[in-house]
Structures are given as C-alpha cells and as structure tokens.
C-alpha cells in the first residue's frame, strides 16, 4: 500500500511557537518555501531521501555533515595575485625594462613600415 506523505513541519513549528516567517528567516529560505514544505507541495522528496540516508547509515541527520573550521577554506598564499606574476608563471613575461606601451609602439611601427603607398587606393 502506497502511503501519502504529510509533512509535520507546521505541527513542529507551531509547537515551538514560530510563525512561518520566523522559521523561514532562521532556515534561510523564503516564507513561500516554508509554506510549500508545510503543504507538501515541495521538499518532501528531499526530506525522504535524508531519512533514507540516516536509516541506511544508522545515524542522525546531524551526523551527515561535518563542520570544518574556517581556516581550512582560507585562500592559498602561493597563488599569483598580479598580472606580472601570472605572466611569469606562464613564461610570457617581458623583459622588465619593456613596458606595454613600448611593445605596442614597436608593433605599430612594424606595421607602418610594411605599408606601401602604391597599394592604397583612393
């Protein structure tokens, strides 16, 4: 026999004296999301999966997640932070005395030298 799932979120919320808006702010979702969860329009499948996880692993919901200290997510200090550092890592850095402007000026000069006036039509 297939059972209809009826969430108990509203019952539990009311038991602790929270409104849907208060619960939504605590959980970090919209009030509409809480309304949908309570009515069974959405969220039920995810809750059922979590229950199956816990039964299969013989654990509590809290056991499914490990909270890691923030320092594990600190940015790595050996990453390049400037364009010059990236270019140096890629081997595309220029001689330190050559600026971008000098390189552009040289390229323009080379193109101008290659132009012949007889190829230009009025």
C-alpha positions in Angstrom: 0.0 0.0 0.0 1.4 3.4 -1.0 1.2 6.0 1.8 0.6 9.6 1.2 3.3 11.7 2.8 2.2 14.5 5.1 4.9 16.8 6.4 4.8 17.6 10.1 6.8 20.8 9.7 3.7 23.0 10.6 3.0 20.9 13.6 6.6 21.1 14.9 6.8 24.9 14.0 3.7 25.7 16.0 4.8 23.5 18.9 7.9 25.7 19.4 5.8 28.9 18.8 7.3 30.1 15.5 5.5 31.7 12.6 6.3 30.7 9.0 8.1 34.0 8.5 10.3 33.4 11.6 11.1 29.9 10.6 11.9 31.0 7.1 14.4 33.5 8.4 16.0 31.0 10.8 16.4 28.5 8.0 17.4 31.0 5.3 14.6 30.5 2.8 11.5 32.5 1.8 8.3 32.3 3.7 6.7 30.8 0.5 9.2 28.0 0.6 8.2 27.1 4.2 4.5 27.3 3.1 5.3 24.8 0.3 7.2 22.5 2.6 4.3 22.5 5.1 1.7 21.8 2.5 3.8 19.1 0.9 4.0 20.9 -2.5 7.8 20.7 -2.4 10.7 19.5 -0.3 9.1 16.2 0.7 11.3 14.2 -1.7 14.5 15.7 -0.3 13.3 15.0 3.3 12.5 11.4 2.4 16.0 11.0 0.9 17.6 12.3 4.0 15.6 9.9 6.1 16.7 7.0 3.9 20.3 8.2 4.2 20.0 8.1 8.0 18.3 4.7 8.1 20.9 3.2 5.7 23.8 4.6 7.7 22.2 4.2 11.1 22.8 7.8 12.1 21.1 11.1 13.0 20.6 13.9 10.5 23.3 15.9 12.3 25.8 13.1 11.6 25.6 13.6 7.8 27.5 16.9 7.9 30.9 17.7 9.4 31.5 21.3 10.3 35.1 22.2 9.4 36.9 25.2 10.9 37.0 28.2 8.7 40.9 28.1 8.4 40.5 25.1 6.0 39.0 27.4 3.5 41.5 30.3 3.8 42.9 31.5 0.4 46.2 29.9 -0.6 49.0 32.4 -0.2 51.1 31.0 -3.0 48.7 31.9 -5.8 49.6 34.7 -8.1 47.9 37.9 -7.4 49.1 40.2 -10.2 49.2 40.0 -14.0 53.0 40.1 -13.8 53.1 37.1 -11.5 50.7 35.2 -13.8 52.8 36.1 -16.9 56.0 35.0 -15.0 54.4 31.6 -14.2 53.3 31.1 -17.8 56.6 32.2 -19.2 55.1 35.1 -21.1 56.6 37.9 -19.1 58.6 40.5 -21.0 61.9 41.9 -20.1 61.3 44.2 -17.1 62.6 47.3 -18.9 60.0 46.8 -21.7 56.7 48.4 -20.9 53.4 47.5 -22.5 53.3 50.9 -24.3 56.8 50.3 -25.8 55.7 46.9 -27.1 52.6 48.4 -28.7 54.6 51.3 -30.2 57.0 48.8 -31.7 54.2 46.8 -33.2 52.6 49.9 -34.7 55.9 51.0 -36.2 56.5 47.5 -37.7 53.0 47.6 -39.3 53.6 51.1 -40.7 56.9 50.0 -42.2 55.2 47.2 -44.0 52.6 49.5 -45.7 53.3 50.6 -49.2 51.5 53.7 -50.5 51.1 52.2 -54.0 48.7 49.5 -52.5 46.4 52.1 -51.1 43.6 53.1 -53.5 41.9 56.5 -53.3 
